Amino acid sequence: MAVDLSKYRPVIDAIITSCDPDEVSPKKIRRAVQDLFGISFDEQRKEVNEFIIERFNDLQENPLILISKRDMMKKDEHLALRLQDLERQAQKKTRNSTSTKEKVRRKKRKTTTGQSTANNSLASRKWLLSPQLKELLGEDELPRTQVVKLVWDYIKSNNLQNEADRREILCDDKMRPIFGNKVTMFSMNKVLSKHLFNRDEILKKDEDSDIVKKDEDTDNLDIPDEENSG
């Protein structure tokens, strides 16, 4: 009997998002879902693998930002405080209640904005691209998520996935300097990470290099001999 895979989509997405993309595989994910729910996909193994690959591709293009347990607890705490505020407001006069509600709304709006900024800071951070990646994507710097999305857009628009094995990408001339002749979707992130550079770290290295060079120049200065200077 065929199993409805759509109901396992949230679990599959969570596993893909939380796992190291260089270590994960359809087989490992399939077995993890089987163990979690005590079911068997033996009769539709190929269909399940294709579904997992499809979810992997979608999540590479539109990554999820998982909320940590600590952040979730903070959200629950804010909700509890909000309920307490509402109870206190109900006991006050209309004038004071209106003033308190406005204060709570401002506080909640500020807190929500701060949490959203923190969650998106890593996803929106721009990275400098290597010359090879710059040649492929036509950009000097991009967020990591945008790099992955644009690479996948390029792969799909040029039909570079192996028809016999959709997990495998057959690289063209533009991709070859980065990935070699072929690469799997599960190892792509590891390769891309070698072509992304932190601007702040590069600037710091340049500054350190300048300091060292200045020190060397100072050491090499010709200081007149006092005995011969007169």
N, C-alpha and C positions, 0 to 999 in steps of 0.2 A: 504493500500500500504506500503510495507516494505521500511524503511528509510536506506540509505547508512550510516552506522555508522563511516566509515573510515574518512569522512570529518569532523567529530566532535572530532576526536582523539586529535588534538593539544589543544583544549579547555579542554577536559577531563584530559589530562596530566597536564595542567597548574593548574587546580583545585586540583587534587590529590597532586601535588608537593607543592602547597602553603598552603594547609590545614593541620591542626593538625591530624595526622593519628589516634589518639585516639578518635577523634570526628566525623571524616568523615564516610560516609556509601554510598553504591551504590544508595540507595533511595535519599539521599540528593544531590548527584552528578547528578543523572538523572533529578531531579526537577530543579536544577540550569541550566542545559543545555536547558531544555524545556523553562524556563523563558527567557534565553538569546536569543534564536532563535525563540521564539513564536511557538513552535511545540509541538506535542504530541507523546509520546512513549507508549501510553496505549496498543496498539495492539501488541507490541513486548517488553513488559516490561522485561520478563525473558531474552531475548536475549541481551537487553541493559545492564542489571545487570551483566550478564556473561562477556560482553565486558569490563565493568568498572572493574570488578574483575581481568580480564586478564591484563589490563593496570596497575592496582595497583601492581600486582605481578611483572610485568616487571620493573616497576619503583623502586620497592624495591631492585631488583637485580642490576639495572643499573640506579641509581638516576640522575635526571637532576639537573644542577646548574643554577638556575634562575638568570638573570642579573637584578639588581635593576634599578629603573628609573634614579637614580643619576649616576650609572656606564654607563648607556646608553647615558646620556647627555655628559659625559666625552668622550665617544667614538665618538659622533658627533662633539664635540669640536676638538678632535684630527684630525678628517677627514677634518674639515674646515681649520685648520692650515696647513694640508698637501696640500690642494688645493691651498692655498695662496703661499706656498713655490714653488709649481710647476709653478704658474703664474710668480713669481719673477725670477725663473730660466730661463724661456723662454725669458726674456728680457736681460739676461746677455750673455757674450761671452761664447764660448764652454768650455774654460778652467775653468772659474769660475763656470759654470753650473755643470761640472763634479764633482768638489770639493764639491759643495753644496749638490748635490744628495747623495754623499757618507755620508755626515754629517747627512742628514735627515734620510737615511736608518739606520744608527747606532742609532739615537735617537728613531726612530720608533721601532726598534728591542728591545731596552732596555725597552721602555714603554710597549710593548706587553708582554714581559717576566714578568715585574712587575705586570701587571694586571692578567696574568695567574696564577702567584704565589699566589696573594691575593685570587683569586676565588677558588683555589684548597687547600688553607691552612687548612680550616676547614674540608674538605672532607678527607684530607690525615693525619690529626692528629691521632696519635695512642692512644688508651685507654687501660688501664689495665683491664683484664677480671677477673671476680669473679672465685673462685675455681670451681663452678658448670658449668659456661660457658666455662672455660678452659678445663674441662673434656669433654664437648660436642664437642668443636671445635679443641682441641689439640694445642692451641696457648696461649701464655702468654699475648700478646697485639696485637691489630689490629685496623685499622680505623673503625669507626662506619659503614660506607657503606659496608665494607668487612665483618663485623660481620653479618649484615642483609643478605648479599648474601650467606654466608656459611650456615646460619641457613636454608634459603630457599632451598639451594642445598641438605641439609640433609633431609628436609621434603619431597622433591620430590623423592630423591633416595630411601627413605624408605616408600613412598606412604602413608603419614600420613594425607593427606587431607581427610575430611569426604566426601564420595561419594554423600551423600544426600544433603550436604551443603558445597560447596568448600571453603567458607569463614572460616570454622572451622577446626582447626588442632587437631587431636587426638594424644596426646603426648605418646611417648614410655618411657622406663625406663630412658634413657639419658636426655630426655627433661623435664621429670616430676619434677625434683628438681628445675627447673627454672620457668616453666610455669604452673605447676599443671597438672591435668588430661587432660585439653583441653584449647585452647586459640583461639581467632579469629585473623585473619590477621590484623584487624584494631586496636587491642589492643596489638599486639606483641611488637611494638616499645616502648611503655610505660613500659612494663615488662623488656625488654632488657636494658633500661636506668638505671635500678636499679642494673644491673650487670656490668656496665662500670664505671671505676674510672679514674680521672685525676691524672696522675703520679706526676705532680708538686704540686698539692694540698696535696697529701699523704705525699710527702717529706717535705712540709712545716709543716704539722701537726706533723710529726715525730720530726722535729727540735724544734718546740714549746714545744713538750712533753719533749724533752731532756733538754731544758732550765728550764722548771718547775721543773724537777727532780733534776737538779743541785742546784736550789734555795732551794729546800726542804732539800737536803743533807747538804747544807751550814748552814741552820737554825738548823739542828740537830747536828752540830759539838759540841763536849764537849770542852768548853773553860775553862782552869784552873782558879780557883779562886785566885785573886792576893794575898789575905790575907793568903791563904794556900800554895801558890806556893813557898814562901820563906822558 
